[in-house]
Amino acid sequence: MTFREQFASGVGVLGLALDAVIALASMVVAVPVAFVVGEAGKDRARVRGQAPTAVAPESSTHDLGTVVTYR
């Protein structure tokens, strides 16, 4: 291999390493941001007095929350 080929290969490897670092950094930032946004949404709903929807604890409710009438 000539010097140019080795240099080009090295630059290619450095480019891939840089891409990997950027991908990891974006994940490190995205996960906490998503958590904060979700918590802020819950806090806003709590301040407005809205309770999360809940399924009535009846024996006639299905797993998905739909009411099933038995005959």
mmCIF file as Biopython writes it, N, C-alpha, C and O atoms, coordinates in Angstrom:
data_model
#
loop_
_atom_site.group_PDB
_atom_site.id
_atom_site.type_symbol
_atom_site.label_atom_id
_atom_site.label_alt_id
_atom_site.label_comp_id
_atom_site.label_asym_id
_atom_site.label_entity_id
_atom_site.label_seq_id
_atom_site.pdbx_PDB_ins_code
_atom_site.Cartn_x
_atom_site.Cartn_y
_atom_site.Cartn_z
_atom_site.occupancy
_atom_site.B_iso_or_equiv
_atom_site.auth_seq_id
_atom_site.auth_asym_id
_atom_site.pdbx_PDB_model_num
ATOM 1   N N  . MET A ? 1  ? 0.841   -1.178  0.000  1.0 0.0 1  A 1 
ATOM 2   C CA . MET A ? 1  ? 0.000   0.000   0.000  1.0 0.0 1  A 1 
ATOM 3   C C  . MET A ? 1  ? 0.886   1.241   0.000  1.0 0.0 1  A 1 
ATOM 4   O O  . MET A ? 1  ? 1.922   1.303   0.662  1.0 0.0 1  A 1 
ATOM 5   N N  . THR A ? 2  ? 0.449   2.185   -0.741 1.0 0.0 2  A 1 
ATOM 6   C CA . THR A ? 2  ? 1.188   3.440   -0.766 1.0 0.0 2  A 1 
ATOM 7   C C  . THR A ? 2  ? 0.751   4.311   0.399  1.0 0.0 2  A 1 
ATOM 8   O O  . THR A ? 2  ? -0.219  4.016   1.097  1.0 0.0 2  A 1 
ATOM 9   N N  . PHE A ? 3  ? 1.487   5.380   0.584  1.0 0.0 3  A 1 
ATOM 10  C CA . PHE A ? 3  ? 1.174   6.302   1.679  1.0 0.0 3  A 1 
ATOM 11  C C  . PHE A ? 3  ? -0.225  6.885   1.515  1.0 0.0 3  A 1 
ATOM 12  O O  . PHE A ? 3  ? -0.944  7.049   2.501  1.0 0.0 3  A 1 
ATOM 13  N N  . ARG A ? 4  ? -0.617  7.197   0.289  1.0 0.0 4  A 1 
ATOM 14  C CA . ARG A ? 4  ? -1.936  7.789   0.045  1.0 0.0 4  A 1 
ATOM 15  C C  . ARG A ? 4  ? -3.051  6.816   0.411  1.0 0.0 4  A 1 
ATOM 16  O O  . ARG A ? 4  ? -4.062  7.217   0.987  1.0 0.0 4  A 1 
ATOM 17  N N  . GLU A ? 5  ? -2.875  5.560   0.083  1.0 0.0 5  A 1 
ATOM 18  C CA . GLU A ? 5  ? -3.894  4.562   0.414  1.0 0.0 5  A 1 
ATOM 19  C C  . GLU A ? 5  ? -4.021  4.391   1.925  1.0 0.0 5  A 1 
ATOM 20  O O  . GLU A ? 5  ? -5.126  4.296   2.458  1.0 0.0 5  A 1 
ATOM 21  N N  . GLN A ? 6  ? -2.892  4.354   2.599  1.0 0.0 6  A 1 
ATOM 22  C CA . GLN A ? 6  ? -2.929  4.228   4.054  1.0 0.0 6  A 1 
ATOM 23  C C  . GLN A ? 6  ? -3.558  5.464   4.693  1.0 0.0 6  A 1 
ATOM 24  O O  . GLN A ? 6  ? -4.338  5.358   5.639  1.0 0.0 6  A 1 
ATOM 25  N N  . PHE A ? 7  ? -3.209  6.626   4.168  1.0 0.0 7  A 1 
ATOM 26  C CA . PHE A ? 7  ? -3.767  7.872   4.694  1.0 0.0 7  A 1 
ATOM 27  C C  . PHE A ? 7  ? -5.283  7.903   4.474  1.0 0.0 7  A 1 
ATOM 28  O O  . PHE A ? 7  ? -6.031  8.280   5.376  1.0 0.0 7  A 1 
ATOM 29  N N  . ALA A ? 8  ? -5.736  7.509   3.282  1.0 0.0 8  A 1 
ATOM 30  C CA . ALA A ? 8  ? -7.167  7.503   2.980  1.0 0.0 8  A 1 
ATOM 31  C C  . ALA A ? 8  ? -7.908  6.510   3.880  1.0 0.0 8  A 1 
ATOM 32  O O  . ALA A ? 8  ? -9.017  6.789   4.334  1.0 0.0 8  A 1 
ATOM 33  N N  . SER A ? 9  ? -7.292  5.355   4.134  1.0 0.0 9  A 1 
ATOM 34  C CA . SER A ? 9  ? -7.914  4.376   5.020  1.0 0.0 9  A 1 
ATOM 35  C C  . SER A ? 9  ? -8.005  4.910   6.444  1.0 0.0 9  A 1 
ATOM 36  O O  . SER A ? 9  ? -9.020  4.728   7.117  1.0 0.0 9  A 1 
ATOM 37  N N  . GLY A ? 10 ? -6.966  5.553   6.891  1.0 0.0 10 A 1 
ATOM 38  C CA . GLY A ? 10 ? -6.972  6.144   8.231  1.0 0.0 10 A 1 
ATOM 39  C C  . GLY A ? 10 ? -8.023  7.219   8.372  1.0 0.0 10 A 1 
ATOM 40  O O  . GLY A ? 10 ? -8.701  7.299   9.397  1.0 0.0 10 A 1 
ATOM 41  N N  . VAL A ? 11 ? -8.166  8.046   7.357  1.0 0.0 11 A 1 
ATOM 42  C CA . VAL A ? 11 ? -9.185  9.094   7.384  1.0 0.0 11 A 1 
ATOM 43  C C  . VAL A ? 11 ? -10.576 8.465   7.402  1.0 0.0 11 A 1 
ATOM 44  O O  . VAL A ? 11 ? -11.475 8.959   8.082  1.0 0.0 11 A 1 
ATOM 45  N N  . GLY A ? 12 ? -10.753 7.382   6.660  1.0 0.0 12 A 1 
ATOM 46  C CA . GLY A ? 12 ? -12.044 6.692   6.656  1.0 0.0 12 A 1 
ATOM 47  C C  . GLY A ? 12 ? -12.385 6.119   8.021  1.0 0.0 12 A 1 
ATOM 48  O O  . GLY A ? 12 ? -13.526 6.212   8.473  1.0 0.0 12 A 1 
ATOM 49  N N  . VAL A ? 13 ? -11.393 5.524   8.677  1.0 0.0 13 A 1 
ATOM 50  C CA . VAL A ? 13 ? -11.617 4.973   10.016 1.0 0.0 13 A 1 
ATOM 51  C C  . VAL A ? 13 ? -11.920 6.085   11.005 1.0 0.0 13 A 1 
ATOM 52  O O  . VAL A ? 13 ? -12.799 5.929   11.853 1.0 0.0 13 A 1 
ATOM 53  N N  . LEU A ? 14 ? -11.218 7.197   10.914 1.0 0.0 14 A 1 
ATOM 54  C CA . LEU A ? 14 ? -11.496 8.327   11.806 1.0 0.0 14 A 1 
ATOM 55  C C  . LEU A ? 14 ? -12.902 8.880   11.568 1.0 0.0 14 A 1 
ATOM 56  O O  . LEU A ? 14 ? -13.580 9.284   12.513 1.0 0.0 14 A 1 
ATOM 57  N N  . GLY A ? 15 ? -13.335 8.896   10.320 1.0 0.0 15 A 1 
ATOM 58  C CA . GLY A ? 15 ? -14.690 9.356   10.016 1.0 0.0 15 A 1 
ATOM 59  C C  . GLY A ? 15 ? -15.741 8.448   10.640 1.0 0.0 15 A 1 
ATOM 60  O O  . GLY A ? 15 ? -16.738 8.925   11.182 1.0 0.0 15 A 1 
ATOM 61  N N  . LEU A ? 16 ? -15.515 7.129   10.561 1.0 0.0 16 A 1 
ATOM 62  C CA . LEU A ? 16 ? -16.455 6.193   11.181 1.0 0.0 16 A 1 
ATOM 63  C C  . LEU A ? 16 ? -16.462 6.336   12.700 1.0 0.0 16 A 1 
ATOM 64  O O  . LEU A ? 16 ? -17.519 6.271   13.328 1.0 0.0 16 A 1 
ATOM 65  N N  . ALA A ? 17 ? -15.294 6.528   13.285 1.0 0.0 17 A 1 
ATOM 66  C CA . ALA A ? 17 ? -15.218 6.710   14.733 1.0 0.0 17 A 1 
ATOM 67  C C  . ALA A ? 17 ? -15.950 7.986   15.148 1.0 0.0 17 A 1 
ATOM 68  O O  . ALA A ? 17 ? -16.648 7.998   16.161 1.0 0.0 17 A 1 
ATOM 69  N N  . LEU A ? 18 ? -15.796 9.045   14.382 1.0 0.0 18 A 1 
ATOM 70  C CA . LEU A ? 18 ? -16.487 10.299  14.678 1.0 0.0 18 A 1 
ATOM 71  C C  . LEU A ? 18 ? -18.002 10.105  14.583 1.0 0.0 18 A 1 
ATOM 72  O O  . LEU A ? 18 ? -18.740 10.619  15.423 1.0 0.0 18 A 1 
ATOM 73  N N  . ASP A ? 19 ? -18.471 9.378   13.580 1.0 0.0 19 A 1 
ATOM 74  C CA . ASP A ? 19 ? -19.898 9.095   13.451 1.0 0.0 19 A 1 
ATOM 75  C C  . ASP A ? 19 ? -20.414 8.319   14.662 1.0 0.0 19 A 1 
ATOM 76  O O  . ASP A ? 19 ? -21.509 8.592   15.153 1.0 0.0 19 A 1 
ATOM 77  N N  . ALA A ? 20 ? -19.637 7.360   15.141 1.0 0.0 20 A 1 
ATOM 78  C CA . ALA A ? 20 ? -20.052 6.580   16.309 1.0 0.0 20 A 1 
ATOM 79  C C  . ALA A ? 20 ? -20.131 7.451   17.548 1.0 0.0 20 A 1 
ATOM 80  O O  . ALA A ? 20 ? -21.062 7.313   18.341 1.0 0.0 20 A 1 
ATOM 81  N N  . VAL A ? 21 ? -19.170 8.346   17.728 1.0 0.0 21 A 1 
ATOM 82  C CA . VAL A ? 21 ? -19.184 9.237   18.886 1.0 0.0 21 A 1 
ATOM 83  C C  . VAL A ? 21 ? -20.392 10.165  18.829 1.0 0.0 21 A 1 
ATOM 84  O O  . VAL A ? 21 ? -21.031 10.415  19.850 1.0 0.0 21 A 1 
ATOM 85  N N  . ILE A ? 22 ? -20.701 10.667  17.661 1.0 0.0 22 A 1 
ATOM 86  C CA . ILE A ? 22 ? -21.866 11.554  17.518 1.0 0.0 22 A 1 
ATOM 87  C C  . ILE A ? 22 ? -23.149 10.793  17.815 1.0 0.0 22 A 1 
ATOM 88  O O  . ILE A ? 22 ? -24.049 11.338  18.454 1.0 0.0 22 A 1 
ATOM 89  N N  . ALA A ? 23 ? -23.254 9.540   17.363 1.0 0.0 23 A 1 
ATOM 90  C CA . ALA A ? 23 ? -24.447 8.741   17.634 1.0 0.0 23 A 1 
ATOM 91  C C  . ALA A ? 23 ? -24.605 8.483   19.125 1.0 0.0 23 A 1 
ATOM 92  O O  . ALA A ? 23 ? -25.712 8.588   19.653 1.0 0.0 23 A 1 
ATOM 93  N N  . LEU A ? 24 ? -23.525 8.149   19.809 1.0 0.0 24 A 1 
ATOM 94  C CA . LEU A ? 24 ? -23.598 7.922   21.253 1.0 0.0 24 A 1 
ATOM 95  C C  . LEU A ? 24 ? -23.961 9.193   21.999 1.0 0.0 24 A 1 
ATOM 96  O O  . LEU A ? 24 ? -24.749 9.160   22.944 1.0 0.0 24 A 1 
ATOM 97  N N  . ALA A ? 25 ? -23.391 10.309  21.579 1.0 0.0 25 A 1 
ATOM 98  C CA . ALA A ? 25 ? -23.698 11.579  22.241 1.0 0.0 25 A 1 
ATOM 99  C C  . ALA A ? 25 ? -25.168 11.952  22.051 1.0 0.0 25 A 1 
ATOM 100 O O  . ALA A ? 25 ? -25.791 12.484  22.969 1.0 0.0 25 A 1 
ATOM 101 N N  . SER A ? 26 ? -25.720 11.685  20.889 1.0 0.0 26 A 1 
ATOM 102 C CA . SER A ? 26 ? -27.127 12.014  20.664 1.0 0.0 26 A 1 
ATOM 103 C C  . SER A ? 26 ? -28.032 11.148  21.526 1.0 0.0 26 A 1 
ATOM 104 O O  . SER A ? 26 ? -29.066 11.620  21.998 1.0 0.0 26 A 1 
ATOM 105 N N  . MET A ? 27 ? -27.661 9.881   21.742 1.0 0.0 27 A 1 
ATOM 106 C CA . MET A ? 27 ? -28.460 9.027   22.623 1.0 0.0 27 A 1 
ATOM 107 C C  . MET A ? 27 ? -28.364 9.502   24.070 1.0 0.0 27 A 1 
ATOM 108 O O  . MET A ? 27 ? -29.359 9.499   24.795 1.0 0.0 27 A 1 
ATOM 109 N N  . VAL A ? 28 ? -27.182 9.903   24.483 1.0 0.0 28 A 1 
ATOM 110 C CA . VAL A ? 28 ? -26.992 10.372  25.857 1.0 0.0 28 A 1 
ATOM 111 C C  . VAL A ? 28 ? -27.826 11.620  26.112 1.0 0.0 28 A 1 
ATOM 112 O O  . VAL A ? 28 ? -28.274 11.844  27.236 1.0 0.0 28 A 1 
ATOM 113 N N  . VAL A ? 29 ? -28.037 12.428  25.094 1.0 0.0 29 A 1 
ATOM 114 C CA . VAL A ? 29 ? -28.833 13.643  25.247 1.0 0.0 29 A 1 
ATOM 115 C C  . VAL A ? 29 ? -30.316 13.341  25.083 1.0 0.0 29 A 1 
ATOM 116 O O  . VAL A ? 29 ? -31.135 13.899  25.814 1.0 0.0 29 A 1 
ATOM 117 N N  . ALA A ? 30 ? -30.684 12.477  24.147 1.0 0.0 30 A 1 
ATOM 118 C CA . ALA A ? 30 ? -32.091 12.254  23.816 1.0 0.0 30 A 1 
ATOM 119 C C  . ALA A ? 30 ? -32.859 11.569  24.941 1.0 0.0 30 A 1 
ATOM 120 O O  . ALA A ? 30 ? -34.013 11.921  25.184 1.0 0.0 30 A 1 
ATOM 121 N N  . VAL A ? 31 ? -32.273 10.625  25.617 1.0 0.0 31 A 1 
ATOM 122 C CA . VAL A ? 31 ? -32.995 9.882   26.654 1.0 0.0 31 A 1 
ATOM 123 C C  . VAL A ? 31 ? -33.391 10.785  27.824 1.0 0.0 31 A 1 
ATOM 124 O O  . VAL A ? 31 ? -34.560 10.772  28.209 1.0 0.0 31 A 1 
ATOM 125 N N  . PRO A ? 32 ? -32.482 11.565  28.406 1.0 0.0 32 A 1 
ATOM 126 C CA . PRO A ? 32 ? -32.924 12.445  29.499 1.0 0.0 32 A 1 
ATOM 127 C C  . PRO A ? 32 ? -33.915 13.517  29.051 1.0 0.0 32 A 1 
ATOM 128 O O  . PRO A ? 32 ? -34.819 13.876  29.804 1.0 0.0 32 A 1 
ATOM 129 N N  . VAL A ? 33 ? -33.752 14.024  27.842 1.0 0.0 33 A 1 
ATOM 130 C CA . VAL A ? 33 ? -34.685 15.039  27.345 1.0 0.0 33 A 1 
ATOM 131 C C  . VAL A ? 33 ? -36.080 14.441  27.215 1.0 0.0 33 A 1 
ATOM 132 O O  . VAL A ? 33 ? -37.061 15.084  27.587 1.0 0.0 33 A 1 
ATOM 133 N N  . ALA A ? 34 ? -36.185 13.227  26.696 1.0 0.0 34 A 1 
ATOM 134 C CA . ALA A ? 34 ? -37.492 12.571  26.573 1.0 0.0 34 A 1 
ATOM 135 C C  . ALA A ? 34 ? -38.108 12.342  27.952 1.0 0.0 34 A 1 
ATOM 136 O O  . ALA A ? 34 ? -39.316 12.506  28.121 1.0 0.0 34 A 1 
ATOM 137 N N  . PHE A ? 35 ? -37.301 11.969  28.929 1.0 0.0 35 A 1 
ATOM 138 C CA . PHE A ? 35 ? -37.807 11.770  30.283 1.0 0.0 35 A 1 
ATOM 139 C C  . PHE A ? 35 ? -38.339 13.075  30.860 1.0 0.0 35 A 1 
ATOM 140 O O  . PHE A ? 35 ? -39.416 13.093  31.456 1.0 0.0 35 A 1 
ATOM 141 N N  . VAL A ? 36 ? -37.603 14.158  30.692 1.0 0.0 36 A 1 
ATOM 142 C CA . VAL A ? 36 ? -38.021 15.460  31.226 1.0 0.0 36 A 1 
ATOM 143 C C  . VAL A ? 36 ? -39.315 15.918  30.557 1.0 0.0 36 A 1 
ATOM 144 O O  . VAL A ? 36 ? -40.202 16.446  31.227 1.0 0.0 36 A 1 
ATOM 145 N N  . VAL A ? 37 ? -39.430 15.723  29.258 1.0 0.0 37 A 1 
ATOM 146 C CA . VAL A ? 37 ? -40.644 16.128  28.550 1.0 0.0 37 A 1 
ATOM 147 C C  . VAL A ? 37 ? -41.842 15.320  29.044 1.0 0.0 37 A 1 
ATOM 148 O O  . VAL A ? 37 ? -42.924 15.875  29.233 1.0 0.0 37 A 1 
ATOM 149 N N  . GLY A ? 38 ? -41.661 14.025  29.252 1.0 0.0 38 A 1 
ATOM 150 C CA . GLY A ? 38 ? -42.750 13.199  29.764 1.0 0.0 38 A 1 
ATOM 151 C C  . GLY A ? 38 ? -43.168 13.598  31.165 1.0 0.0 38 A 1 
ATOM 152 O O  . GLY A ? 38 ? -44.360 13.651  31.470 1.0 0.0 38 A 1 
ATOM 153 N N  . GLU A ? 39 ? -42.201 13.879  32.016 1.0 0.0 39 A 1 
ATOM 154 C CA . GLU A ? 39 ? -42.525 14.308  33.380 1.0 0.0 39 A 1 
ATOM 155 C C  . GLU A ? 39 ? -43.219 15.667  33.378 1.0 0.0 39 A 1 
ATOM 156 O O  . GLU A ? 39 ? -44.122 15.901  34.180 1.0 0.0 39 A 1 
ATOM 157 N N  . ALA A ? 40 ? -42.809 16.555  32.492 1.0 0.0 40 A 1 
ATOM 158 C CA . ALA A ? 40 ? -43.457 17.869  32.420 1.0 0.0 40 A 1 
ATOM 159 C C  . ALA A ? 40 ? -44.907 17.720  31.983 1.0 0.0 40 A 1 
ATOM 160 O O  . ALA A ? 40 ? -45.777 18.441  32.470 1.0 0.0 40 A 1 
ATOM 161 N N  . GLY A ? 41 ? -45.172 16.801  31.077 1.0 0.0 41 A 1 
ATOM 162 C CA . GLY A ? 41 ? -46.553 16.560  30.659 1.0 0.0 41 A 1 
ATOM 163 C C  . GLY A ? 41 ? -47.402 16.036  31.799 1.0 0.0 41 A 1 
ATOM 164 O O  . GLY A ? 41 ? -48.562 16.423  31.942 1.0 0.0 41 A 1 
ATOM 165 N N  . LYS A ? 42 ? -46.830 15.153  32.614 1.0 0.0 42 A 1 
ATOM 166 C CA . LYS A ? 42 ? -47.574 14.648  33.771 1.0 0.0 42 A 1 
ATOM 167 C C  . LYS A ? 42 ? -47.825 15.764  34.783 1.0 0.0 42 A 1 
ATOM 168 O O  . LYS A ? 42 ? -48.905 15.846  35.369 1.0 0.0 42 A 1 
ATOM 169 N N  . ASP A ? 43 ? -46.833 16.614  34.984 1.0 0.0 43 A 1 
ATOM 170 C CA . ASP A ? 43 ? -46.988 17.723  35.924 1.0 0.0 43 A 1 
ATOM 171 C C  . ASP A ? 43 ? -48.061 18.698  35.450 1.0 0.0 43 A 1 
ATOM 172 O O  . ASP A ? 43 ? -48.856 19.177  36.259 1.0 0.0 43 A 1 
ATOM 173 N N  . ARG A ? 44 ? -48.096 18.999  34.151 1.0 0.0 44 A 1 
ATOM 174 C CA . ARG A ? 44 ? -49.121 19.896  33.616 1.0 0.0 44 A 1 
ATOM 175 C C  . ARG A ? 44 ? -50.509 19.315  33.819 1.0 0.0 44 A 1 
ATOM 176 O O  . ARG A ? 44 ? -51.440 20.033  34.184 1.0 0.0 44 A 1 
ATOM 177 N N  . ALA A ? 45 ? -50.652 18.011  33.582 1.0 0.0 45 A 1 
ATOM 178 C CA . ALA A ? 45 ? -51.953 17.378  33.764 1.0 0.0 45 A 1 
ATOM 179 C C  . ALA A ? 45 ? -52.360 17.402  35.232 1.0 0.0 45 A 1 
ATOM 180 O O  . ALA A ? 45 ? -53.537 17.593  35.538 1.0 0.0 45 A 1 
ATOM 181 N N  . ARG A ? 46 ? -51.415 17.213  36.141 1.0 0.0 46 A 1 
ATOM 182 C CA . ARG A ? 46 ? -51.706 17.234  37.567 1.0 0.0 46 A 1 
ATOM 183 C C  . ARG A ? 46 ? -52.140 18.636  38.006 1.0 0.0 46 A 1 
ATOM 184 O O  . ARG A ? 46 ? -53.047 18.774  38.828 1.0 0.0 46 A 1 
ATOM 185 N N  . VAL A ? 47 ? -51.501 19.671  37.465 1.0 0.0 47 A 1 
ATOM 186 C CA . VAL A ? 47 ? -51.852 21.048  37.832 1.0 0.0 47 A 1 
ATOM 187 C C  . VAL A ? 47 ? -53.252 21.386  37.325 1.0 0.0 47 A 1 
ATOM 188 O O  . VAL A ? 47 ? -54.003 22.086  38.004 1.0 0.0 47 A 1 
ATOM 189 N N  . ARG A ? 48 ? -53.603 20.901  36.152 1.0 0.0 48 A 1 
ATOM 190 C CA . ARG A ? 48 ? -54.931 21.163  35.609 1.0 0.0 48 A 1 
ATOM 191 C C  . ARG A ? 48 ? -56.007 20.337  36.298 1.0 0.0 48 A 1 
ATOM 192 O O  . ARG A ? 48 ? -57.197 20.566  36.083 1.0 0.0 48 A 1 
ATOM 193 N N  . GLY A ? 49 ? -55.607 19.396  37.109 1.0 0.0 49 A 1 
ATOM 194 C CA . GLY A ? 49 ? -56.578 18.587  37.837 1.0 0.0 49 A 1 
ATOM 195 C C  . GLY A ? 49 ? -57.089 17.408  37.040 1.0 0.0 49 A 1 
ATOM 196 O O  . GLY A ? 49 ? -58.110 16.824  37.402 1.0 0.0 49 A 1 
ATOM 197 N N  . GLN A ? 50 ? -56.425 17.049  35.988 1.0 0.0 50 A 1 
ATOM 198 C CA . GLN A ? 50 ? -56.855 15.919  35.184 1.0 0.0 50 A 1 
ATOM 199 C C  . GLN A ? 50 ? -56.216 14.654  35.723 1.0 0.0 50 A 1 
ATOM 200 O O  . GLN A ? 50 ? -54.999 14.590  35.899 1.0 0.0 50 A 1 
ATOM 201 N N  . ALA A ? 51 ? -57.017 13.674  35.978 1.0 0.0 51 A 1 
ATOM 202 C CA . ALA A ? 51 ? -56.507 12.391  36.444 1.0 0.0 51 A 1 
ATOM 203 C C  . ALA A ? 51 ? -56.289 11.485  35.237 1.0 0.0 51 A 1 
ATOM 204 O O  . ALA A ? 51 ? -57.028 11.584  34.258 1.0 0.0 51 A 1 
ATOM 205 N N  . PRO A ? 52 ? -55.324 10.631  35.285 1.0 0.0 52 A 1 
ATOM 206 C CA . PRO A ? 52 ? -55.148 9.700   34.178 1.0 0.0 52 A 1 
ATOM 207 C C  . PRO A ? 52 ? -56.335 8.753   34.084 1.0 0.0 52 A 1 
ATOM 208 O O  . PRO A ? 52 ? -56.941 8.399   35.095 1.0 0.0 52 A 1 
ATOM 209 N N  . THR A ? 53 ? -56.652 8.357   32.893 1.0 0.0 53 A 1 
ATOM 210 C CA . THR A ? 53 ? -57.783 7.459   32.707 1.0 0.0 53 A 1 
ATOM 211 C C  . THR A ? 53 ? -57.479 6.121   33.359 1.0 0.0 53 A 1 
ATOM 212 O O  . THR A ? 53 ? -56.380 5.582   33.228 1.0 0.0 53 A 1 
ATOM 213 N N  . ALA A ? 54 ? -58.462 5.603   34.055 1.0 0.0 54 A 1 
ATOM 214 C CA . ALA A ? 54 ? -58.287 4.332   34.746 1.0 0.0 54 A 1 
ATOM 215 C C  . ALA A ? 54 ? -59.436 3.399   34.372 1.0 0.0 54 A 1 
ATOM 216 O O  . ALA A ? 54 ? -60.553 3.844   34.109 1.0 0.0 54 A 1 
ATOM 217 N N  . VAL A ? 55 ? -59.155 2.145   34.355 1.0 0.0 55 A 1 
ATOM 218 C CA . VAL A ? 55 ? -60.166 1.137   34.054 1.0 0.0 55 A 1 
ATOM 219 C C  . VAL A ? 55 ? -60.860 0.770   35.356 1.0 0.0 55 A 1 
ATOM 220 O O  . VAL A ? 55 ? -60.216 0.551   36.381 1.0 0.0 55 A 1 
ATOM 221 N N  . ALA A ? 56 ? -62.168 0.708   35.296 1.0 0.0 56 A 1 
ATOM 222 C CA . ALA A ? 56 ? -62.927 0.348   36.494 1.0 0.0 56 A 1 
ATOM 223 C C  . ALA A ? 56 ? -62.583 -1.079  36.910 1.0 0.0 56 A 1 
ATOM 224 O O  . ALA A ? 56 ? -62.514 -1.970  36.063 1.0 0.0 56 A 1 
ATOM 225 N N  . PRO A ? 57 ? -62.365 -1.306  38.213 1.0 0.0 57 A 1 
ATOM 226 C CA . PRO A ? 57 ? -61.979 -2.648  38.661 1.0 0.0 57 A 1 
ATOM 227 C C  . PRO A ? 57 ? -63.172 -3.588  38.765 1.0 0.0 57 A 1 
ATOM 228 O O  . PRO A ? 57 ? -63.486 -4.083  39.848 1.0 0.0 57 A 1 
ATOM 229 N N  . GLU A ? 58 ? -63.825 -3.830  37.656 1.0 0.0 58 A 1 
ATOM 230 C CA . GLU A ? 58 ? -64.968 -4.734  37.634 1.0 0.0 58 A 1 
ATOM 231 C C  . GLU A ? 58 ? -64.558 -6.039  36.976 1.0 0.0 58 A 1 
ATOM 232 O O  . GLU A ? 58 ? -63.603 -6.094  36.202 1.0 0.0 58 A 1 
ATOM 233 N N  . SER A ? 59 ? -65.292 -7.075  37.297 1.0 0.0 59 A 1 
ATOM 234 C CA . SER A ? 59 ? -64.971 -8.365  36.685 1.0 0.0 59 A 1 
ATOM 235 C C  . SER A ? 59 ? -65.419 -8.413  35.239 1.0 0.0 59 A 1 
ATOM 236 O O  . SER A ? 59 ? -65.034 -9.324  34.507 1.0 0.0 59 A 1 
ATOM 237 N N  . SER A ? 60 ? -66.239 -7.432  34.802 1.0 0.0 60 A 1 
ATOM 238 C CA . SER A ? 60 ? -66.726 -7.435  33.426 1.0 0.0 60 A 1 
ATOM 239 C C  . SER A ? 60 ? -65.838 -6.640  32.481 1.0 0.0 60 A 1 
ATOM 240 O O  . SER A ? 60 ? -66.174 -6.485  31.306 1.0 0.0 60 A 1 
ATOM 241 N N  . THR A ? 61 ? -64.715 -6.137  32.969 1.0 0.0 61 A 1 
ATOM 242 C CA . THR A ? 61 ? -63.823 -5.389  32.081 1.0 0.0 61 A 1 
ATOM 243 C C  . THR A ? 61 ? -62.783 -6.319  31.486 1.0 0.0 61 A 1 
ATOM 244 O O  . THR A ? 61 ? -62.287 -7.230  32.149 1.0 0.0 61 A 1 
ATOM 245 N N  . HIS A ? 62 ? -62.473 -6.082  30.268 1.0 0.0 62 A 1 
ATOM 246 C CA . HIS A ? 62 ? -61.493 -6.856  29.524 1.0 0.0 62 A 1 
ATOM 247 C C  . HIS A ? 62 ? -60.106 -6.329  29.845 1.0 0.0 62 A 1 
ATOM 248 O O  . HIS A ? 62 ? -59.979 -5.261  30.444 1.0 0.0 62 A 1 
ATOM 249 N N  . ASP A ? 63 ? -59.066 -7.052  29.463 1.0 0.0 63 A 1 
ATOM 250 C CA . ASP A ? 63 ? -57.700 -6.612  29.710 1.0 0.0 63 A 1 
ATOM 251 C C  . ASP A ? 63 ? -57.406 -5.260  29.063 1.0 0.0 63 A 1 
ATOM 252 O O  . ASP A ? 63 ? -56.622 -4.475  29.597 1.0 0.0 63 A 1 
ATOM 253 N N  . LEU A ? 64 ? -58.024 -4.988  27.927 1.0 0.0 64 A 1 
ATOM 254 C CA . LEU A ? 64 ? -57.750 -3.759  27.210 1.0 0.0 64 A 1 
ATOM 255 C C  . LEU A ? 64 ? -58.642 -2.601  27.665 1.0 0.0 64 A 1 
ATOM 256 O O  . LEU A ? 64 ? -58.557 -1.502  27.117 1.0 0.0 64 A 1 
ATOM 257 N N  . GLY A ? 65 ? -59.496 -2.844  28.664 1.0 0.0 65 A 1 
ATOM 258 C CA . GLY A ? 65 ? -60.331 -1.790  29.168 1.0 0.0 65 A 1 
ATOM 259 C C  . GLY A ? 65 ? -61.710 -1.742  28.546 1.0 0.0 65 A 1 
ATOM 260 O O  . GLY A ? 65 ? -62.510 -0.883  28.916 1.0 0.0 65 A 1 
ATOM 261 N N  . THR A ? 66 ? -62.018 -2.621  27.624 1.0 0.0 66 A 1 
ATOM 262 C CA . THR A ? 66 ? -63.337 -2.631  27.021 1.0 0.0 66 A 1 
ATOM 263 C C  . THR A ? 66 ? -64.279 -3.441  27.898 1.0 0.0 66 A 1 
ATOM 264 O O  . THR A ? 66 ? -63.890 -4.460  28.469 1.0 0.0 66 A 1 
ATOM 265 N N  . VAL A ? 67 ? -65.508 -2.985  27.998 1.0 0.0 67 A 1 
ATOM 266 C CA . VAL A ? 67 ? -66.498 -3.659  28.842 1.0 0.0 67 A 1 
ATOM 267 C C  . VAL A ? 67 ? -67.120 -4.800  28.050 1.0 0.0 67 A 1 
ATOM 268 O O  . VAL A ? 67 ? -67.598 -4.615  26.931 1.0 0.0 67 A 1 
ATOM 269 N N  . VAL A ? 68 ? -67.103 -5.957  28.642 1.0 0.0 68 A 1 
ATOM 270 C CA . VAL A ? 68 ? -67.673 -7.147  28.004 1.0 0.0 68 A 1 
ATOM 271 C C  . VAL A ? 68 ? -68.882 -7.568  28.811 1.0 0.0 68 A 1 
ATOM 272 O O  . VAL A ? 68 ? -68.787 -7.794  30.017 1.0 0.0 68 A 1 
ATOM 273 N N  . THR A ? 69 ? -70.029 -7.673  28.138 1.0 0.0 69 A 1 
ATOM 274 C CA . THR A ? 69 ? -71.240 -8.110  28.848 1.0 0.0 69 A 1 
ATOM 275 C C  . THR A ? 69 ? -71.362 -9.623  28.708 1.0 0.0 69 A 1 
ATOM 276 O O  . THR A ? 69 ? -71.299 -10.170 27.607 1.0 0.0 69 A 1 
ATOM 277 N N  . TYR A ? 70 ? -71.538 -10.278 29.839 1.0 0.0 70 A 1 
ATOM 278 C CA . TYR A ? 70 ? -71.684 -11.721 29.848 1.0 0.0 70 A 1 
ATOM 279 C C  . TYR A ? 70 ? -73.162 -12.070 29.902 1.0 0.0 70 A 1 
ATOM 280 O O  . TYR A ? 70 ? -73.941 -11.382 30.563 1.0 0.0 70 A 1 
ATOM 281 N N  . ARG A ? 71 ? -73.556 -13.139 29.209 1.0 0.0 71 A 1 
ATOM 282 C CA . ARG A ? 71 ? -74.972 -13.555 29.216 1.0 0.0 71 A 1 
ATOM 283 C C  . ARG A ? 71 ? -75.178 -14.724 30.112 1.0 0.0 71 A 1 
ATOM 284 O O  . ARG A ? 71 ? -76.302 -15.210 30.244 1.0 0.0 71 A 1 
#
